[in-house]
């Protein structure tokens, strides 16, 4: 693999946690391996690895963009990642308020619903 891939895996593990990455890697097949390499190098080894903004800020941007574009499937994963990026519940609320104004209330509303469910699961798992 490449240096960018190695850096991407390191950052991916820092943000998403070893358990998540290990599960994803175990499910990887020959069919989706090229895609997994692309996102590991591009998303994690380039965008998330950049030190131009903090992981907290990047987390807020990612959640807002996912909600604004209607890519709700990834929101729970990125809510769970806030435990490692430092983005607080208040940060997430602020991000989704921006989504409501600039991308639409229904998208922000659905994102908030997913965030609430995910935070509840996270709290239940810490008991």
PyMOL commands that set and color helices and strands:
alter all, ss='L'
color gray80, all
select helices_A, chain A and resi 3-16+18-27+33-47+55-68+72-85+89-103+105-125
alter helices_A, ss='H'
color red, helices_A
deselect
rebuild
show_as cartoon
